[in-house]
Amino acid sequence: MQKYPIQYKGAQLHKRDIESLAPSQWLTSEAIYYGLLSETQIDEKVKIIDPSLATFILFNNDWDDLIDVKNELVGSYIITAINDAQKGQTGSHWGVLLYSDEQSILFDNTHNKQLIINGNNIASKICQIRYEDQQEESQSLTEN
């Protein structure tokens, strides 16, 4: 019998995460994160961040707290799973955000309005954190 959680490079899969891999099930954030981390062909320029860090960036407005995560936001490209959560609520739909300084792309098959808003906000805050500029504006998000 499998013992949980299964751990790999900082991701932890619990039984509910494994069950989310079944047909017609919604993937959990940890299943997505684990899948992204387990890709062995990812270039060293790519940094995959935990979806919980993306959520922290989205909802935290304290500059000192945000700048503390700057070391996690290295690399030419940042990939993370994000969801359509709103302040005080959990999200129900996930997408994948690819951030670079030139362009950010949201991979979402439903064009979820709240997910697009969250993706823009996260990309903008990542840009601000990376350049330590609270006023920095980033480019608009491209949907894919």
Backbone as CSV, one residue per row, in Angstrom:
resi,resn,N_x,N_y,N_z,CA_x,CA_y,CA_z,C_x,C_y,C_z
1,MET,0.835,-1.175,0.000,0.000,0.000,0.000,0.885,1.245,0.000
2,GLN,0.525,2.226,-0.829,1.276,3.466,-0.967,1.159,4.322,0.288
3,LYS,2.288,4.854,0.723,2.280,5.783,1.846,2.302,7.209,1.309
4,TYR,1.492,8.066,1.908,1.396,9.453,1.482,1.923,10.365,2.574
5,PRO,2.420,11.523,2.241,2.506,12.069,0.894,3.723,11.551,0.130
6,ILE,3.598,11.569,-1.182,4.725,11.281,-2.069,5.415,12.626,-2.291
7,GLN,6.719,12.701,-2.064,7.430,13.968,-2.168,8.425,13.941,-3.317
8,TYR,8.491,15.078,-4.022,9.436,15.206,-5.126,9.768,16.684,-5.304
9,LYS,11.011,17.056,-5.088,11.490,18.428,-5.301,10.572,19.487,-4.692
10,GLY,10.079,19.258,-3.518,9.241,20.252,-2.856,7.753,20.064,-3.051
11,ALA,7.353,19.242,-3.995,5.922,18.962,-4.194,5.543,17.754,-3.350
12,GLN,4.343,17.783,-2.826,3.834,16.663,-2.035,2.503,16.201,-2.618
13,LEU,2.431,14.952,-3.004,1.184,14.386,-3.503,0.517,13.575,-2.413
14,HIS,-0.723,13.916,-2.151,-1.538,13.169,-1.206,-2.502,12.296,-1.999
15,LYS,-3.233,11.456,-1.327,-4.156,10.546,-2.004,-5.147,11.320,-2.873
16,ARG,-5.663,12.452,-2.376,-6.633,13.241,-3.155,-6.006,13.765,-4.452
17,ASP,-4.684,14.043,-4.424,-4.005,14.516,-5.623,-3.891,13.400,-6.655
18,ILE,-3.588,12.200,-6.198,-3.521,11.042,-7.095,-4.899,10.769,-7.695
19,GLU,-5.926,10.854,-6.870,-7.290,10.613,-7.347,-7.722,11.647,-8.385
20,SER,-7.147,12.853,-8.325,-7.513,13.893,-9.291,-6.981,13.584,-10.696
21,LEU,-6.102,12.594,-10.823,-5.560,12.211,-12.130,-6.497,11.301,-12.913
22,ALA,-7.566,10.827,-12.272,-8.530,9.937,-12.939,-9.314,10.723,-13.999
23,PRO,-9.809,10.020,-15.023,-10.605,10.696,-16.057,-11.781,11.465,-15.451
24,SER,-12.087,12.610,-16.039,-13.224,13.464,-15.662,-13.090,14.083,-14.277
25,GLN,-11.878,14.124,-13.723,-11.646,14.757,-12.425,-10.891,16.063,-12.633
26,TRP,-11.098,17.007,-11.715,-10.348,18.252,-11.744,-8.992,18.032,-11.092
27,LEU,-7.939,18.465,-11.755,-6.598,18.341,-11.185,-6.448,19.260,-9.986
28,THR,-5.743,18.798,-8.980,-5.420,19.651,-7.837,-4.168,20.465,-8.166
29,SER,-3.950,21.529,-7.401,-2.764,22.363,-7.627,-1.488,21.564,-7.402
30,GLU,-1.490,20.681,-6.414,-0.289,19.875,-6.148,-0.017,18.891,-7.283
31,ALA,-1.065,18.329,-7.890,-0.863,17.427,-9.028,-0.249,18.187,-10.196
32,ILE,-0.720,19.412,-10.423,-0.158,20.232,-11.500,1.295,20.580,-11.191
33,TYR,1.553,21.017,-9.974,2.921,21.390,-9.560,3.864,20.193,-9.674
34,TYR,3.431,19.046,-9.201,4.237,17.829,-9.279,4.545,17.507,-10.746
35,GLY,3.533,17.612,-11.594,3.728,17.334,-13.015,4.723,18.281,-13.650
36,LEU,4.639,19.561,-13.308,5.587,20.531,-13.847,7.006,20.246,-13.365
37,LEU,7.149,19.912,-12.088,8.480,19.646,-11.532,9.095,18.367,-12.083
38,SER,8.257,17.405,-12.398,8.786,16.108,-12.831,9.247,16.110,-14.283
39,GLU,8.981,17.184,-15.011,9.448,17.299,-16.384,10.973,17.404,-16.360
40,THR,11.647,16.426,-16.926,13.108,16.376,-16.828,13.825,17.207,-17.888
41,GLN,13.124,17.664,-18.909,13.764,18.388,-19.998,13.679,19.904,-19.850
42,ILE,13.297,20.399,-18.683,13.158,21.837,-18.506,14.535,22.483,-18.401
43,ASP,14.707,23.539,-19.160,15.953,24.290,-19.212,16.223,24.973,-17.874
44,GLU,17.489,25.198,-17.576,17.856,25.851,-16.309,17.391,27.300,-16.243
45,LYS,17.007,27.892,-17.372,16.488,29.260,-17.387,15.049,29.330,-16.879
46,VAL,14.425,28.169,-16.711,13.027,28.098,-16.310,12.932,27.793,-14.824
47,LYS,12.145,28.581,-14.121,11.893,28.363,-12.694,10.410,28.030,-12.523
48,ILE,10.135,26.910,-11.907,8.759,26.514,-11.609,8.502,26.850,-10.152
49,ILE,7.458,27.627,-9.922,7.157,27.988,-8.540,5.866,27.320,-8.076
50,ASP,5.815,27.062,-6.800,4.673,26.434,-6.155,3.442,27.326,-6.330
51,PRO,2.291,26.749,-6.667,1.069,27.546,-6.787,0.729,28.331,-5.514
52,SER,1.134,27.818,-4.362,0.857,28.559,-3.128,1.648,29.866,-3.090
53,LEU,2.840,29.896,-3.705,3.612,31.133,-3.779,2.918,32.126,-4.716
54,ALA,2.385,31.639,-5.824,1.645,32.524,-6.734,0.421,33.115,-6.030
55,THR,-0.260,32.317,-5.227,-1.422,32.802,-4.480,-0.987,33.836,-3.440
56,PHE,0.129,33.576,-2.782,0.688,34.537,-1.827,0.958,35.870,-2.527
57,ILE,1.593,35.819,-3.686,1.903,37.034,-4.442,0.615,37.761,-4.825
58,LEU,-0.388,37.023,-5.248,-1.653,37.612,-5.670,-2.330,38.391,-4.545
59,PHE,-2.419,37.790,-3.374,-3.236,38.370,-2.310,-2.469,39.190,-1.278
60,ASN,-1.157,39.174,-1.317,-0.381,39.932,-0.337,-0.021,41.288,-0.931
61,ASN,-0.305,42.350,-0.191,0.014,43.696,-0.656,1.069,44.378,0.199
62,ASP,1.675,43.635,1.115,2.726,44.201,1.951,4.055,44.088,1.198
63,TRP,4.625,45.233,0.815,5.831,45.240,-0.013,6.984,44.484,0.634
64,ASP,7.155,44.628,1.946,8.259,43.936,2.628,8.101,42.418,2.535
65,ASP,6.877,41.936,2.654,6.626,40.500,2.508,6.872,40.044,1.075
66,LEU,6.425,40.844,0.123,6.585,40.469,-1.285,8.050,40.440,-1.699
67,ILE,8.821,41.418,-1.277,10.227,41.476,-1.678,11.020,40.309,-1.077
68,ASP,10.516,39.752,0.021,11.177,38.597,0.642,11.174,37.358,-0.254
69,VAL,10.282,37.286,-1.246,10.231,36.108,-2.122,11.006,36.325,-3.429
70,LYS,11.730,37.433,-3.523,12.458,37.743,-4.764,13.385,36.606,-5.193
71,ASN,14.056,35.966,-4.249,14.990,34.881,-4.585,14.293,33.672,-5.203
72,GLU,12.996,33.557,-5.030,12.233,32.460,-5.652,11.868,32.784,-7.095
73,LEU,12.007,34.041,-7.488,11.549,34.494,-8.799,12.714,34.749,-9.743
74,VAL,13.601,33.769,-9.838,14.773,33.879,-10.707,14.543,33.083,-11.980
75,GLY,15.342,33.360,-12.975,15.235,32.642,-14.238,14.619,33.524,-15.307
76,SER,14.857,33.170,-16.540,14.298,33.926,-17.656,12.793,33.710,-17.768
77,TYR,12.343,32.543,-17.350,10.925,32.189,-17.426,10.477,31.622,-16.086
78,ILE,9.281,32.005,-15.684,8.676,31.473,-14.460,7.361,30.823,-14.852
79,ILE,7.171,29.596,-14.396,5.940,28.857,-14.681,5.279,28.508,-13.356
80,THR,3.967,28.711,-13.299,3.215,28.323,-12.110,1.764,28.051,-12.479
81,ALA,1.145,27.210,-11.706,-0.299,27.015,-11.814,-0.967,28.117,-11.001
82,ILE,-2.026,28.701,-11.553,-2.791,29.717,-10.827,-4.265,29.341,-10.907
83,ASN,-5.054,29.907,-9.990,-6.490,29.638,-10.086,-7.286,30.929,-10.023
84,ASP,-8.607,30.776,-10.097,-9.503,31.928,-10.167,-10.030,32.352,-8.794
85,ALA,-9.248,32.095,-7.755,-9.660,32.472,-6.403,-9.825,33.982,-6.293
86,GLN,-10.744,34.367,-5.429,-10.905,35.761,-5.062,-10.637,35.874,-3.577
87,LYS,-10.293,37.060,-3.109,-9.950,37.274,-1.697,-11.009,36.642,-0.796
88,GLY,-10.565,35.770,0.108,-11.465,35.128,1.058,-12.204,33.926,0.519
89,GLN,-11.953,33.557,-0.723,-12.623,32.403,-1.332,-11.590,31.518,-2.015
90,THR,-11.937,30.258,-2.160,-11.054,29.366,-2.904,-11.458,29.374,-4.369
91,GLY,-10.517,29.050,-5.218,-10.798,28.996,-6.647,-11.287,27.627,-7.062
92,SER,-11.858,27.561,-8.258,-12.371,26.287,-8.754,-11.815,25.923,-10.123
93,HIS,-11.081,26.845,-10.748,-10.552,26.576,-12.090,-9.077,26.956,-12.130
94,TRP,-8.274,26.089,-12.731,-6.819,26.278,-12.794,-6.354,26.539,-14.213
95,GLY,-5.291,27.305,-14.307,-4.590,27.525,-15.558,-3.100,27.546,-15.259
96,VAL,-2.299,27.697,-16.285,-0.847,27.767,-16.105,-0.371,29.109,-16.648
97,LEU,0.404,29.813,-15.819,0.962,31.108,-16.187,2.435,30.939,-16.529
98,LEU,2.825,31.428,-17.689,4.226,31.492,-18.099,4.616,32.962,-18.099
99,TYR,5.543,33.329,-17.223,5.992,34.722,-17.099,7.392,34.863,-17.681
100,SER,7.592,35.910,-18.446,8.930,36.376,-18.795,8.870,37.896,-18.748
101,ASP,10.021,38.547,-18.735,10.023,40.001,-18.674,9.420,40.628,-19.930
102,GLU,9.448,39.910,-21.038,8.914,40.435,-22.294,7.430,40.167,-22.466
103,GLN,6.959,39.033,-21.984,5.572,38.632,-22.236,5.160,37.578,-21.217
104,SER,3.901,37.644,-20.821,3.338,36.600,-19.966,2.176,35.960,-20.707
105,ILE,2.098,34.640,-20.612,1.063,33.893,-21.322,0.290,33.068,-20.316
106,LEU,-1.029,33.106,-20.422,-1.902,32.296,-19.589,-2.468,31.175,-20.442
107,PHE,-2.242,29.947,-20.009,-2.812,28.785,-20.688,-4.083,28.399,-19.947
108,ASP,-5.225,28.638,-20.588,-6.536,28.392,-19.991,-7.507,28.051,-21.111
109,ASN,-8.090,26.889,-21.038,-8.966,26.450,-22.116,-10.381,27.016,-22.029
110,THR,-10.699,27.785,-20.984,-12.068,28.302,-20.834,-12.154,29.821,-20.919
111,HIS,-11.026,30.519,-20.949,-10.994,31.985,-20.958,-11.738,32.555,-19.753
112,ASN,-11.490,31.957,-18.603,-12.103,32.337,-17.332,-11.704,33.771,-16.982
113,LYS,-12.689,34.659,-16.822,-12.427,36.081,-16.594,-11.606,36.323,-15.322
114,GLN,-11.975,35.671,-14.219,-11.250,35.887,-12.971,-9.827,35.339,-13.058
115,LEU,-9.647,34.231,-13.769,-8.307,33.678,-13.948,-7.426,34.654,-14.736
116,ILE,-7.996,35.310,-15.729,-7.260,36.305,-16.518,-6.862,37.485,-15.627
117,ILE,-7.788,37.952,-14.802,-7.489,39.045,-13.871,-6.359,38.640,-12.924
118,ASN,-6.473,37.430,-12.353,-5.430,36.960,-11.435,-4.089,36.819,-12.138
119,GLY,-4.099,36.295,-13.358,-2.857,36.150,-14.114,-2.187,37.488,-14.363
120,ASN,-2.973,38.499,-14.743,-2.421,39.841,-14.943,-1.845,40.400,-13.653
121,ASN,-2.566,40.217,-12.556,-2.089,40.738,-11.271,-0.812,40.045,-10.807
122,ILE,-0.755,38.739,-10.953,0.448,37.997,-10.550,1.630,38.398,-11.419
123,ALA,1.438,38.471,-12.736,2.527,38.852,-13.640,3.038,40.253,-13.308
124,SER,2.124,41.181,-13.039,2.514,42.537,-12.694,3.320,42.576,-11.393
125,LYS,2.867,41.831,-10.398,3.581,41.814,-9.115,4.937,41.121,-9.234
126,ILE,5.027,40.063,-10.034,6.319,39.410,-10.243,7.309,40.421,-10.842
127,CYS,6.845,41.183,-11.815,7.698,42.200,-12.437,8.140,43.224,-11.396
128,GLN,7.217,43.686,-10.572,7.550,44.658,-9.530,8.577,44.086,-8.556
129,ILE,8.380,42.854,-8.148,9.296,42.220,-7.188,10.677,42.037,-7.807
130,ARG,10.725,41.522,-9.036,12.016,41.262,-9.680,12.841,42.532,-9.836
131,TYR,12.171,43.645,-10.095,12.875,44.912,-10.307,12.799,45.833,-9.095
132,GLU,12.269,45.304,-7.990,12.140,46.050,-6.741,11.554,47.435,-6.981
133,ASP,10.482,47.479,-7.758,9.833,48.732,-8.107,8.336,48.582,-7.903
134,GLN,7.820,49.194,-6.855,6.402,49.090,-6.545,5.533,49.722,-7.626
135,GLN,6.094,50.582,-8.449,5.315,51.291,-9.463,5.424,50.659,-10.849
136,GLU,6.293,49.682,-11.001,6.550,49.065,-12.319,5.262,48.474,-12.887
137,GLU,5.009,48.747,-14.148,3.876,48.157,-14.858,4.427,47.098,-15.810
138,SER,3.770,45.965,-15.859,4.221,44.932,-16.783,3.316,44.910,-18.007
139,GLN,3.716,44.127,-18.974,2.954,43.999,-20.199,1.625,43.285,-19.945
140,SER,0.718,43.403,-20.907,-0.573,42.713,-20.793,-0.371,41.219,-20.999
141,LEU,-1.241,40.475,-20.382,-1.209,39.024,-20.462,-1.736,38.560,-21.805
142,THR,-1.065,37.582,-22.401,-1.545,36.970,-23.631,-2.247,35.683,-23.264
143,GLU,-3.437,35.489,-23.800,-4.177,34.244,-23.545,-3.800,33.224,-24.603
144,ASN,-3.733,31.977,-24.186,-3.451,30.898,-25.121,-4.343,29.732,-24.809
